[in-house]
Amino acid sequence: MRGPSPGPPPTAYRLGTGPQVGADLLCPAMMLRTRSPNRPLDRALNILWYALSAPQVTAALCVLLALVLGLAAILPQVPGGLTDAEADRQLTALAARFPTAGFSLRALGAFDLLSAVWMRALLAMLALNLVLRIAAQAAFLYRLHRQEGTPLPPRRIVFRRATLPGPLMTITERVFAALDPHYETIQLTADNTSGELFAQRRPLAAWGPLVAYAGLLVLLAGLAINDTFSWRAREITLGPGDTLTLEQPAAPQITLERITGDDTAASSDVILAVSGRSRRVRPAVAQAAAWNNLWVSQQATGPALAVTAQESDGRAVVLQSLAEDGQVGPALRLLFGQTQSEQGFAIPMRNLTFRVVSYAALPERGIQQPVFLVEAYRGEETAPAASELIIDQGELSIENIRLNLRRDRYVMLEVAYLPGLIPVLLGGLLVLAGTVLSASGGMTRLWARFGADGKQVLAIVGATGPAAPQEEIEWLLHAVRSAVPSTQEGAHGT
Amino acid sequence: MALSGWLWAGSGVLALLTGLWTVTLRDRARQGKLWPRLALLVASLLLALIGLGWQAWESRSWPGNTAPEALALLAGGSLVVAAWLTLRAEVGGRATGRCIAFGPTLIGAGILLAAATWLALSATPSATSVLPPSRTWLPGLRNLLASIGLGGWIVAWTASMAWILQIWRRSRAATVQRPAEAPPGEGELPDTIEPEAALPAEDPGRRAALFSFPWLTAACLCGVAWNLIGHATIVRAAPAELWTLSAWLLGAAYLHVTSSWRPLRLPGWLAPVLAALVVAAGILAAVSATSLR
């Protein structure tokens, strides 16, 4: 553990704005700056370049995007992949929940923030900023690996001034000895009156920001591809053997082969067919299945009752579901969701209504497994004219009509086409690699200039690093001081 | 959830007392050795983890699916990062000084654990019911990574705040003590840079932020993978996920603002404010953890 420094506390100043004390020690190279171009157009372009590529702009855009996401977390949002009519219905319902500001919020896109126009504008600005920052980082890395001699310290880094007890040559030797085990590059030149130091370690870590920026850019490109070309089909309800062709461009034909497992751990065998190619996938509860960029997730499964009806002469009878969708046809599949235990259907031509109740079991009737109770009602009568219990399959006859009833299952699927997924994942991994590279082994650089001042040495030291580079200076000064014999420390005084 | 609640209560009390001990006795000699306080921190962390493990076993799901669990995870993450930074700063061959965030972070963790206890003990049965078994380990990994990725920002924020308060206090004291007419003598420094002579010139919260940010990035990626596998989508509009992404963006802004590679002309209070916003987003993500089910 380190103790307090024996000498006076080091003072600090910023290059170009600090005091003149010790300024004569500054390496001429440290004072050298590139001149601004003379032509107004060049100057304007320079200003524009620096303004758009500034890290302040990156930070500001990140904050704005974070605020948008925060708003999206607070305000209710419409889910993606809805039809225009459904989206409009949901937006109207959401706006009605905010009597005073609902209309304005809807107009601003507050209920669909993740795909609002100004969200896209913010992301586009971030992409532009990232392109310019990548260019700036690439230029920095080029200079890092190609430039010979001592590189310039960045503007506005803090330099510390310290007095070190001992002759200059001894101090520089101790500096070298302290740095040597930790730094890969050490450039140290000294004579009897002055010395200069540049040291650098882990230059590979300087690639971290570039990799992270590039990753974020690739990720944004993936999101843009998704935004433009992706689609999502919701609430696709299929029973075993059913086939459906989606309306979206290049959408697959979906066939449900079978459903296995009970409803808490059900999985479905689904065949996807596109352009003459097909693939069997198996989505399950909370486990989507993928084929190229097509993702199929299983939203729900449940019991269903398949119903067909014939006249006594064998002609099919038209049935009508009493559910919201009002399905009409010679065959019906009545679906029972997790919270639904009752459904109904009708034969309008005969003024017959049927009530179907799903029971997990009917122990009073000696049935210990799921069962449907089907009751038939004539006209306005309240007492059922006929009823039947259906465990697997059965028949119910009324008014010369025979109903065939069969226990069935259904699955509700969601299909998404995500063409930008690979860039999103690749970009995410690059961002992770960049942040790990920057954080775990950040590049550290030290600049120092020494001047002999009688029996002591006046030093100014500056550093850049991933975190707390001033601690690096403190460590170096302490290492040099603690190596000097105590008699010299005592002679140093204040 | 009762047993977990009481375990978190014990953990919170330990963290709070250790934090108050450290903050109240600012003088290092009076604080005594580091090890007793570190041992209390480890004991607090273990109690929090046992509570999480018990709760996970009871609900048969990965920890972090409810607000109390997520808050306890957040507190646990902050304790892990505080312990790591303290060991790094105060022990070892290249020890660099003191971790000024140790005490305040423990107080923050204690408050979070108290909140977790209160929520756990007042939860309705529906909130603690057994969840359907998860088919993937991604939620567990995501919650674990997020606990360190977000919890570490409590350390970053407290370090940043402590630093800015120290600067403010010292510059105020210097203004009061300095004779108004006294001109700076030869070799003296101007008043404007006086605080920098005694304090590190950069935000000490940056080290914790740099440590936490990759964990937070990995948590976001795990969230994407979980969304894909569970819901066939990249980003869900679930509040917990949106707050986590928001925290990531604010963290990125903080790291840009505090970079030492090209120090920016920005006010000193900006970094603590950004770190505070990250912490707020992290707490909101934890409170809305149920939305990720």
Contacts between the chains, C-beta under 8 A, distances in Angstrom:
chain1	res1	chain2	res2	distance
A	1	B	90	6.4
A	1	B	91	7.0
A	1	B	95	5.1
A	2	B	95	5.7
A	2	B	96	7.4
A	2	B	97	7.1
A	9	B	197	5.8
A	9	B	198	6.2
A	10	B	197	7.2
A	11	B	189	5.3
A	11	B	193	7.7
A	11	B	197	4.7
A	12	B	193	6.2
A	12	B	196	4.4
A	12	B	197	5.8
A	12	B	201	6.0
A	13	B	189	6.7
A	13	B	193	5.7
A	13	B	196	8.0
A	14	B	193	7.4
A	18	B	189	7.8
A	18	B	190	7.8
A	18	B	193	6.4
A	19	B	189	5.4
A	19	B	190	5.7
A	19	B	193	7.6
A	21	B	187	5.6
A	21	B	188	7.9
A	21	B	189	6.8
A	55	B	256	4.4
A	55	B	257	8.0
A	55	B	259	6.6
A	55	B	262	6.9
A	55	B	264	6.5
A	56	B	256	7.5
A	56	B	257	8.0
A	56	B	264	5.8
A	56	B	266	7.1
A	58	B	252	7.6
A	58	B	253	7.6
A	58	B	256	5.3
A	59	B	252	7.6
A	59	B	253	4.0
A	59	B	254	7.9
A	59	B	256	4.2
A	59	B	257	5.4
A	60	B	253	7.6
A	62	B	249	4.4
A	62	B	250	6.9
A	62	B	252	4.8
A	62	B	253	4.1
A	62	B	256	7.4
A	63	B	249	7.2
A	63	B	250	6.5
A	63	B	253	5.0
A	63	B	274	7.5
A	65	B	249	5.1
A	66	B	245	7.9
A	66	B	246	4.3
A	66	B	247	7.7
A	66	B	249	3.9
A	66	B	250	4.7
A	66	B	253	7.3
A	66	B	277	7.5
A	66	B	281	7.2
A	67	B	246	7.8
A	69	B	242	4.7
A	69	B	243	7.6
A	69	B	245	5.3
A	69	B	246	4.2
A	69	B	249	7.0
A	70	B	242	7.2
A	70	B	243	7.0
A	70	B	246	4.9
A	70	B	281	6.9
A	70	B	284	7.9
A	72	B	237	6.3
A	72	B	242	5.2
A	73	B	239	4.1
A	73	B	242	3.9
A	73	B	243	5.3
A	73	B	246	7.1
A	73	B	284	7.1
A	73	B	288	7.2
A	74	B	239	7.7
A	77	B	237	4.3
A	79	B	237	7.0
A	80	B	233	7.5
A	114	B	235	7.1
A	114	B	237	6.3
A	154	B	261	5.9
A	154	B	262	5.0
A	154	B	263	7.4
A	155	B	262	6.8
A	155	B	263	7.7
A	156	B	262	7.4
A	156	B	263	4.4
A	156	B	264	8.0
A	156	B	265	7.4
A	157	B	260	6.8
A	157	B	263	6.0
A	158	B	196	6.3
A	158	B	201	4.0
A	158	B	202	7.8
A	158	B	263	7.6
A	223	B	234	7.7
A	226	B	234	6.9
A	232	B	233	7.7
A	264	B	132	6.2
A	265	B	133	7.8
A	284	B	135	6.7
A	285	B	132	7.1
A	285	B	135	6.8
A	286	B	132	7.6
A	286	B	134	6.6
A	286	B	135	5.3
A	286	B	136	7.3
A	286	B	229	7.7
A	286	B	230	4.6
A	287	B	135	4.8
A	287	B	136	6.9
A	287	B	229	6.0
A	287	B	230	6.9
A	288	B	228	6.6
A	288	B	229	5.7
A	288	B	230	6.7
A	288	B	231	6.8
A	288	B	232	4.2
A	290	B	228	7.8
A	290	B	232	7.9
A	295	B	228	6.8
A	295	B	232	3.6
A	295	B	233	7.9
A	296	B	232	6.7
A	297	B	230	7.2
A	297	B	231	5.7
A	297	B	232	3.9
A	414	B	231	7.8
A	414	B	232	6.0
A	415	B	232	7.6
A	416	B	232	4.5
A	416	B	233	6.3
A	418	B	232	7.8
A	418	B	233	7.9
A	418	B	234	6.7
A	421	B	228	7.5
A	421	B	234	6.9
A	424	B	224	7.1
A	424	B	234	5.9
A	425	B	221	7.9
A	425	B	224	7.2
A	428	B	217	7.8
A	428	B	220	7.4
A	428	B	221	4.7
A	428	B	224	6.3
A	429	B	221	7.1
A	431	B	217	5.8
A	432	B	214	6.4
A	432	B	217	4.9
A	432	B	218	5.8
A	432	B	221	6.1
A	435	B	213	5.3
A	435	B	214	4.4
A	435	B	217	5.2
A	436	B	214	4.7
A	438	B	210	7.2
A	439	B	210	4.3
A	439	B	211	6.3
A	439	B	213	6.3
A	439	B	214	5.4
A	440	B	214	7.7
A	442	B	210	7.5
A	463	B	260	7.9
A	464	B	260	5.2
A	464	B	261	5.4
A	465	B	260	6.1
A	466	B	210	5.9
A	466	B	260	7.8
A	467	B	202	7.7
A	467	B	206	4.6
A	467	B	207	4.0
A	467	B	210	5.1
A	467	B	260	7.8
A	468	B	96	7.1
A	468	B	200	6.1
A	468	B	202	5.7
A	468	B	204	6.3
A	468	B	206	6.8
A	468	B	207	5.8
A	469	B	202	6.8
A	469	B	260	5.0
A	470	B	200	4.4
A	470	B	201	5.0
A	470	B	202	5.9
A	471	B	96	4.3
A	471	B	97	6.9
A	471	B	200	6.5
A	474	B	96	6.9
A	474	B	97	7.5
A	474	B	200	7.9
A	475	B	94	6.4
A	475	B	96	6.3
